């Protein structure tokens, strides 16, 4: 049996959560941040916006000469609450108002995914959607959470695997998508490009 060299994988995101999920799944991507101006991109719906941002990030990184031959993954997440796309809050005041508006309700976390094959020049993309049911933290709990600074760095001002986890009642859909990347969707997108995800696994130790 002839072993094919493992394809180089690049993550066009500075999210440690996305990197962590990919590593847990046996992948070891390099991280190259796109530098895309997210405020300059608009779309008619939150799902479309998440997809447009993911495609922009992947294409910008894929165009760099130093990644030639690599597979580039771009992702971006927004929370759809009443049709409004909510990304990272601008400041603590906005994060507090966001949580007071979300509690006791449900929103849909939309994460756009784009995989760019720099060898063929082809790319595929799709958006994964997960419904998030928020609990009802008290004003004091919201204030304490915002004071940690955590919600200022994440789309929707919450995390499923961080300090806000006790304030999330449940989800409907892929939990990884809420954390930052849907591994089942990544697998399907890679397959569309003719790449099996197991071909990208790092060698097992031992």
C-alpha positions in Angstrom: 0.0 0.0 0.0 1.4 3.4 -1.0 0.8 6.2 1.5 -0.1 9.5 0.0 1.3 12.6 1.7 -1.1 14.3 4.0 -2.5 17.5 2.7 -1.6 20.7 4.4 -4.5 22.2 6.3 -4.9 26.0 7.1 -7.5 27.5 9.4 -8.3 31.1 8.4 -9.5 32.0 11.9 -8.0 33.2 15.1 -10.6 31.4 17.2 -9.0 29.1 19.8 -12.3 27.2 20.1 -12.3 26.3 16.4 -8.7 25.2 16.5 -9.3 23.1 19.6 -12.2 21.3 18.0 -10.2 20.5 14.9 -7.3 19.2 17.0 -9.6 17.0 19.1 -10.9 15.5 15.8 -7.4 14.4 14.8 -6.5 17.4 12.6 -3.6 19.8 13.0 -4.2 23.0 11.0 -1.9 25.9 10.8 -3.6 29.2 11.7 -3.4 32.2 9.4 -5.7 35.1 10.2 -7.4 36.7 7.2 -7.6 40.2 8.4 -10.9 40.7 6.6 -12.9 43.8 7.6 -16.0 42.2 8.8 -17.9 45.5 9.0 -17.5 46.0 5.3 -19.5 42.8 4.5 -23.3 42.8 4.4 -25.9 40.3 3.5 -29.7 40.0 3.6 -30.0 37.5 6.4 -27.9 36.3 9.3 -27.2 33.0 7.6 -26.2 34.7 4.4 -23.9 37.0 6.4 -22.2 34.2 8.2 -21.6 32.4 4.9 -20.3 35.6 3.1 -17.8 36.2 6.0 -16.6 32.6 5.9 -16.1 32.7 2.1 -14.3 36.1 2.4 -11.9 34.8 5.1 -11.1 31.6 3.2 -10.6 33.3 -0.1 -8.3 36.0 1.2 -6.0 33.4 2.9 -6.2 31.0 0.0 -4.9 33.7 -2.3 -1.6 34.0 -0.4 1.3 32.4 -2.2 2.6 30.8 1.0 -0.5 28.5 1.3 -0.3 27.2 -2.3 -1.3 23.5 -2.2 -3.2 23.7 1.1 -6.8 23.2 2.0 -8.1 26.4 3.7 -11.0 26.5 6.1 -12.8 29.7 6.8 -15.6 30.1 9.4 -17.7 32.8 10.9 -20.6 32.8 13.4 -23.5 35.1 14.1 -26.5 34.8 16.3 -29.8 35.2 14.6 -32.3 36.7 17.1 -35.5 38.0 15.5 -33.8 38.1 12.1 -31.0 40.4 13.4 -27.4 39.2 13.0 -25.6 39.6 16.3 -21.8 39.2 16.3 -19.4 40.1 19.0 -20.7 42.9 21.3 -18.9 46.2 21.0 -18.5 46.7 24.8 -19.8 45.6 28.2 -22.9 47.7 28.0 -23.9 46.1 24.7 -23.1 42.6 26.1 -25.3 43.3 29.1 -28.2 44.5 27.0 -27.8 41.5 24.7 -28.1 39.0 27.5 -31.1 40.7 29.0 -32.8 40.5 25.6 -31.8 36.8 25.1 -32.7 35.3 28.4 -35.7 33.0 28.4 -35.7 33.0 24.6 -34.2 31.0 21.8 -31.9 32.2 19.0 -30.2 30.4 16.1 -26.4 30.3 15.9 -25.4 30.5 12.2 -21.9 29.4 11.3 -20.7 29.8 7.8 -18.1 27.3 6.6 -16.0 27.5 3.4 -13.3 25.1 2.3 -10.9 26.3 -0.4 -8.7 23.8 -2.3 -5.7 26.0 -3.4 -4.5 23.2 -5.7 -7.6 23.1 -7.9 -8.9 26.6 -7.1 -12.3 25.1 -6.2 -14.2 26.0 -3.1 -17.4 24.8 -1.4 -19.4 26.5 1.3 -22.5 26.1 3.5 -24.0 27.4 6.7 -24.8 25.2 9.7 -27.6 26.3 12.0 -28.2 25.4 15.7 -31.0 26.6 17.9 -29.8 27.8 21.3 -32.3 28.0 24.2 -31.2 30.6 26.7 -31.9 30.3 30.5 -32.9 33.2 32.7 -29.8 34.4 34.6 -30.5 37.2 37.1 -29.3 40.7 36.6 -26.5 40.0 39.1 -25.4 36.8 37.2 -25.4 38.7 33.9 -23.3 41.5 35.4 -20.9 39.0 36.9 -20.6 37.2 33.5 -20.0 40.4 31.5 -17.4 41.4 34.1 -15.3 38.3 33.1 -14.8 39.8 29.7 -15.7 36.5 28.0 -18.8 37.7 26.1 -16.8 40.5 24.3 -14.8 38.0 22.3 -17.5 35.6 21.0 -20.4 35.9 18.5 -23.7 36.3 20.3 -22.0 37.2 23.6 -22.1 33.7 24.9 -20.2 30.4 24.8 -21.4 26.8 25.2 -18.2 25.6 26.8 -17.3 28.6 28.9 -18.6 30.6 31.9 -22.0 31.1 30.3 -22.7 27.4 30.0 -24.9 27.4 33.1 -27.1 30.0 31.4 -27.8 27.8 28.4 -30.8 25.5 28.8 -30.1 23.4 25.7 -29.6 23.3 22.0 -31.2 21.7 18.9 -28.5 20.7 16.5 -24.7 20.4 16.4 -23.0 21.6 19.6 -19.7 22.0 17.8 -21.4 24.5 15.5 -22.2 26.7 18.5 -18.6 26.4 19.8 -17.3 27.6 16.4 -17.2 24.8 13.7 -19.4 22.0 12.6 -17.2 19.0 12.1 -19.9 17.0 10.2 -20.3 19.9 7.8 -16.5 20.2 7.4 -16.4 16.5 6.5 -19.2 16.9 3.9 -17.5 19.9 2.3 -14.2 18.1 2.1 -15.9 15.2 0.5 -17.3 17.5 -2.2 -13.7 18.5 -3.0 -12.7 14.8 -3.2 -10.9 14.8 0.2 -11.7 12.3 2.9 -11.3 13.8 6.4 -9.5 10.7 7.6 -6.8 11.4 5.0 -6.0 14.6 7.0 -5.7 12.9 10.4 -2.4 13.3 12.2 -0.6 10.0 12.8 -1.7 8.3 16.0 0.9 8.1 18.8 2.0 4.8 20.2 
